[in-house]
Amino acid sequence: MSDFLKRTPEPELMDELLQAEAYAAADFSEPHQHCVNTCAQRLGELTGKVLDLGCGPGDVLSRYAKANLTAQFVGVDGASVMLALAKAVMEELGLSQRVALEQHYLPSSALSGRYFDAVVSNSLLHHLNDPQVLWKTIETSGRSGARVFVMDLMRPATKAQLEALVHKYASDAPPVLFRDFRASLHAAYRLDEVKAQLAIAGLDLKVEAVSDRHLIAWGTLP
C-alpha cells in the first residue's frame, strides 16, 4: 500500500549526555518491568551467568538482577555515558557484586570464548543497521542450551499508526525523548523481518508481538 512505513535507520549509539540522562530519568517502569516479567513467563528463572546486550542506563538490567537472585550478570553497552549511569544504579541498589558492566561496541572480540547461560537484550535491535550483529553475538556468546530473550520495538505499518503511538506514549515526554521514540519506531523491525533475520542466522527462536509496540524473540540455543 502507498502509505506503508519503510524502515529509517537511526544512530547505533545513544552517546549524547543529554540524551542518556533524559532516557535514564524517564519513567519506563511499565515497559521495562513488562520485559522482565515476560521473560520469566517464557523462560522461567534465569540462573548462572547472564549477558545483557545493550544494557543502557541499567534499569532493565537492575530489574533482571532483582528478579533472578542467584544469577550473575554482565551488562554490555557501547556508550560510556550509559554505562556511567548504569554503574550508579547498581551501586545505589546494592547490585554491584552480581552485576558487572563492560563497554563493547558489537561485534566485539572481547566476548569471544565467554559462554553464558542466558543472553537477554532490550531495545538494542532497532539501533542496528545490520541485525545479524545481535543474532550472531547471541549465537557465539551463549552456551549450548542457553536461554535467549530479546524484546524490542515493532515498526507500525503506516505513518498514521506511528504518530498515534508517539502521541499515546510520549506526548508528555521531554522533546529529546519524543524525538527519539518517533525515530526508534521508524527504525524498528517488523515481525516478518525479525523472522527472516533469524532464518538467516540459523536460530530457532519464537517471535511474537506482546504489545501494540513491542515484539519478542525467545527460546534456547541448540
N, C-alpha and C positions, 0 to 999 in steps of 0.2 A: 504494500500500500504506500501511497505517496508520502505520508507523514511518519513512516516507520523510522524509529530513532536509531541512527547509526552510532557506533562507539566513537567517542572522542577521548583520546588518552590524556592523562594529567601527569604532573611531575611524580617521579617514583619515590622521592623522599620528601617528608614533611620536616624540613630542617630550618625553617624560619622560627625565630624565638617567639614572636607574637603569635604565630600560627600554633606552635606547640603549646604555649601557655593557655591560649583560648581553648584548645582541644582538651587539655588536662583539667581546666576549670569548669568545663561544661558538665551538665548532669546527663550522663549517658547510662545511668544506673539501670534503666529498664532494658535497653538492648544488650548491654553488657552482661547483666545477670541472666537474660534470656539465652545468651550464648552459652554460658557455663551450665545452666540448667538443661538446655537441650543436649549438650554434650553428655551430661550424666544420664539423661534419658536414653540416649542411643548407645552409649558405650559403658555405662557404669562408672565405678570409681577408678580414677587414674592412679597408678602406683609406679614405683621405680623412678626412672629418670624421664622427665618430660621436657620437650623442646617447644618453646613458643616462638614462632617465626613472625616478626613484625610486631613486637610487644608494645611499641609506642610508649606512652607515659605510664603504663603499668597497671591501669585499673582492672582490665580483664585478667591480666596475669595474677594480680593480687587476689582476685575472686577465685581463680582456679586454685591458688595455693591454700586459701581458707577452706575450700570445699573438698580438697584432697590432701588430708593431713599427713599421709605417710610418703607422699611423693616429693622428689627433689626437682626443682625447675631451673631451666636455663632460658632466659629471655633474650632474644636477639633482635636488634634493630640497627638500621643503617645510619640513623640520625643521632648525633651526640646530644642534642638538646632534649630529645625524647628520653634518652637513657638517663640523663641527669634528673629529670622529673620522676622517672620510674624508681631510681635509687632512693629518692626522698620518700616516695610512697612506701617502699619496702621497709625502710628504717622506721618510719612512723608507725607502721602496723606490726613491727616486730617480726618481719618475714625474711630478713636478710640472711639468716642461717640456712634457709631452704631455697632461696631464690638467688641465682647468680645472673648477672647482666653482662652481655657482651656486644660490642659494636662490630657488626659484619655487614657488608654490602653483598647481597646474594647475586650470583652464586659465589660461595666462599670456600676456599680450600681449608680454612680453619675448622670447618665442620667435618671434614673428611676423616673417616675412621672412628668417628664418635657415634656410637649407636644408642638410640633412645628407645624407651619402652612405649612412648606415645609422642606424637607430634601434633600440635594444635596451632591454629592461626586464625586471627580475626581481622578482617578489613585490610589485608595485605594484597590479595589477588588483584583487585581493581587498580592498584597502583602499578602493576607490572605490565609493560608492553609485550613482554614475552612470558606468557603464563607458565610455560614449561619450566621456568626458573623455580617457581614454587613447587611444582609437582616433582621435578627431578630432585630437588633438595629434600623433599619428604621421602622420596624413594630411597635415597642414599643415606639419609640420617636415621631412619627407623630400622630397628632390628626386624628379623623375621617374626611376624605376628604382632608387630607394633600397631597400636590403635591410632587412628587418624581422625581428626575433626577440624574441618575448615568452615568458617562462616564468613560470608561477605555480602556486600550489597548486590542487588539484582537490577539490571537495567530495565526500565519500563519500556513498553512497546512504542509509545508515542511521546512527543514533546509535551502534549497536554497532560498526560499521566505523570510525567516527570515534574512538571510545575505544580501539580496537585499534591504530590508527595513532599516537595520542598516546602510548600506553604503549610501543609499539615504538620510537619515535624520540625521545621526550622524557622517559622515565621517570627518567633520571638528571640531567635539566636543572634549573637553579635554578627556584624557584617562579614567578618572573616569566616565564620562557621557557616553562615548562609551561603556564601560563595562556594566554600569547599564542598558542602553537601550536594549542591547542584552539580558541581564538576565531578564529584565522585559517582553520582548516579549516571552521568554521561559516560564515565569511564568504566563502569561496572560491566560484567559479562552476564549474558542470559543463560538460562538453564541448558539450552541446547548447545551453547558454546562451551560451557564447562564440561558437559558430557563428551563433546568432541575432543577437548583438551585431554581428558582422562584416557580416552581411547588411544590417542597418540602416545601418551606417557605409559600406556600398558598397566594402568592402575584400575583395579576393580573396586571402585568406591560408589556408594549410592549417592544420588544427587536429588535434592528436593527443595521446594520453596517452603519456608517456615514463617513467613510474614508477607506483608504487601511489598516489602523492600529487601528482604533477606533470603539468601539461599544457603544451603549447607551441602558439603560433600563429606562423607564419613564411611568408616569401615576399618578393615585391618589389612596390613600388608602381608603378602604371601610369605 
